[in-house]
């Protein structure tokens, strides 16, 4: 874990925290409004429609985020800015929200397709801090999910790549936030018998 805006005047080994353990779990469900655009074509390869298709997306999500450390999470040089968060060694957030977005796909006549989707979300949750008073606060969150896909969907064979980038932002108060993000790529090959 790296500390954002870490002052260059301090020892740079303090910029990286090896004692921080992060857990991030979440799920989301999107609904497509237009039948012509289907995630089944992209994610499951179970359908194929030639040409261009798109759809507005609507959905919900739920997140759980937890972090623990061996020491105080607030650097000493910022202790005066965040007095309510001193002596915190762990914290967790759970909450959900709504998503809105758009998805589009183009499948060429040679059965090669490209696809993209973008969903933005906003929600509320509860932040629990393992401090001396074991306090709990309401927090707001926002989320952005981008998916890009490229593949081939043939009669007996299919392959492709799906890239996903997801960023969440949990705002604790006007000046503090936690922003975990995940980027991952999936490769797939399938055979139909």
C-alpha positions in Angstrom: 0.0 0.0 0.0 1.4 3.4 -0.9 0.5 6.7 0.8 -0.7 9.4 -1.6 1.0 12.8 -1.6 3.8 11.5 0.6 6.2 14.4 1.3 9.6 14.1 -0.3 11.2 15.6 2.8 10.4 12.4 4.8 12.3 9.0 4.4 11.0 7.4 1.2 10.8 3.9 2.8 7.9 5.3 4.8 6.0 5.8 1.5 5.3 2.1 1.2 3.5 0.2 3.9 4.2 -3.6 3.8 2.2 -4.2 7.0 -1.1 -3.2 5.6 -3.4 -6.1 4.6 -6.4 -5.3 2.3 -9.5 -7.3 1.5 -11.9 -6.1 -1.1 -15.1 -8.1 -2.0 -17.9 -6.9 -4.2 -20.5 -7.9 -6.7 -22.6 -6.0 -9.2 -25.5 -6.9 -11.5 -26.3 -5.0 -14.7 -29.6 -5.0 -16.6 -29.6 -4.2 -20.4 -32.6 -2.4 -21.7 -32.3 -3.4 -25.4 -32.4 -7.1 -26.3 -30.0 -6.5 -29.2 -27.1 -5.9 -26.8 -26.3 -8.9 -24.7 -23.5 -9.6 -22.2 -24.0 -13.3 -23.1 -22.4 -12.7 -26.5 -19.3 -11.3 -24.8 -18.9 -13.1 -21.5 -20.4 -16.5 -22.3 -20.1 -16.7 -26.1 -23.5 -18.3 -26.1 -25.0 -15.9 -28.7 -23.9 -14.1 -31.8 -25.5 -11.1 -33.5 -23.7 -9.4 -36.4 -23.5 -5.6 -36.7 -23.7 -2.8 -34.1 -25.8 -3.0 -30.9 -25.9 -0.9 -27.7 -28.0 -0.5 -24.6 -28.3 1.7 -21.6 -27.3 -0.2 -18.4 -28.8 -0.1 -15.0 -27.7 -2.0 -12.0 -26.9 -2.4 -8.3 -23.7 -3.2 -6.4 -22.5 -4.2 -3.0 -19.0 -3.7 -1.6 -17.1 -4.9 1.4 -13.6 -3.4 2.1 -11.4 -4.2 5.0 -7.9 -3.2 5.9 -5.6 -4.0 8.9 -2.2 -2.9 9.9 0.4 -3.5 12.6 0.6 0.3 13.4 -1.3 3.5 13.0 -2.7 4.0 9.5 -2.3 7.8 9.7 1.3 9.0 9.0 2.8 11.1 11.9 3.3 14.1 9.6 -0.5 14.2 8.9 -1.7 13.5 12.5 -2.9 17.1 13.1 -5.1 16.9 9.9 -7.0 13.8 11.0 -7.3 13.8 14.8 -10.5 11.6 14.7 -8.6 8.8 12.9 -5.6 8.5 15.1 -4.8 5.1 16.7 -6.7 3.3 14.0 -5.1 0.0 13.0 -8.1 -1.5 11.1 -11.2 -0.3 9.4 -14.0 -1.9 7.3 -16.7 -0.6 5.0 -19.8 -2.3 3.7 -22.5 -0.7 1.6 -24.2 -0.7 -1.8 -25.5 1.6 -4.4 -26.9 2.0 -7.9 -25.2 1.9 -11.3 -26.0 3.6 -14.6 -24.1 3.2 -17.8 -23.9 2.3 -21.4 -22.7 -0.8 -23.3 -21.9 -1.2 -27.0 -20.7 -4.0 -29.3 -19.9 -4.4 -32.9 -19.6 -7.9 -34.5 -18.0 -8.0 -38.0 -19.3 -10.5 -40.6 -16.1 -12.5 -40.1 -17.4 -13.2 -36.5 -14.8 -10.9 -34.8 -16.3 -8.5 -32.2 -15.3 -5.6 -30.1 -17.2 -4.4 -27.1 -17.1 -1.7 -24.4 -19.1 -0.8 -21.4 -19.0 2.0 -18.8 -21.0 2.0 -15.5 -20.9 4.7 -12.9 -22.4 4.3 -9.4 -23.2 6.1 -6.2 -24.2 4.6 -2.9 -24.1 4.7 0.9 -22.6 2.5 3.5 -21.2 2.1 7.0 -17.6 2.6 8.0 -16.4 0.9 11.2 -13.2 1.8 12.8 -11.3 -0.3 15.3 -10.2 2.5 17.5 -10.5 3.0 21.2 -14.2 3.9 21.0 -14.9 1.4 18.1 -16.8 4.1 16.3 -19.0 3.7 13.3 -20.0 6.3 10.7 -22.1 6.6 7.6 -20.0 7.1 4.4 -20.7 7.7 0.8 -19.1 5.8 -2.1 -18.8 6.1 -5.8 -17.7 3.5 -8.4 -16.6 3.4 -12.0 -16.4 0.1 -14.0 -15.0 -0.1 -17.5 -15.0 -3.3 -19.6 -13.3 -3.7 -23.0 -13.5 -7.0 -24.9 -12.2 -8.3 -28.2 -12.7 -11.8 -29.5 -13.7 -14.3 -32.2 -17.0 -16.2 -31.9 -17.0 -19.0 -34.5 -19.3 -21.9 -35.0 -17.0 -24.5 -33.4 -14.3 -22.3 -31.8 -14.1 -19.1 -29.8 -11.4 -17.0 -28.1 -10.9 -13.6 -26.8 -9.8 -11.2 -24.1 -11.8 -9.1 -21.6 -10.2 -6.3 -19.7 -11.9 -4.8 -16.7 -10.9 -1.7 -14.6 -12.9 -0.9 -11.4 -12.3 2.0 -9.1 -14.2 2.8 -5.9 -14.0 5.8 -3.7 -15.2 5.7 0.0 -15.5 9.2 1.4 -15.2 9.2 5.2 -15.5 12.9 5.7 -14.7 16.1 3.7 -11.0 15.5 3.7 -10.4 11.7 3.9 -11.1 9.0 1.5 -10.1 5.4 0.6 -9.8 4.6 -3.1 -9.1 0.9 -4.0 -9.0 -0.1 -7.6 -8.6 -3.4 -9.5 -7.5 -4.0 -13.1 -7.6 -7.5 -14.5 -7.5 -9.3 -17.9 -9.3 -12.5 -18.8 -8.2 -14.7 -21.7 -10.5 -17.5 -22.9 -10.6 -20.2 -25.5 -13.6 -22.4 -26.1 -14.5 -25.3 -28.3 -18.1 -26.4 -29.2 -18.9 -30.0 -29.9 
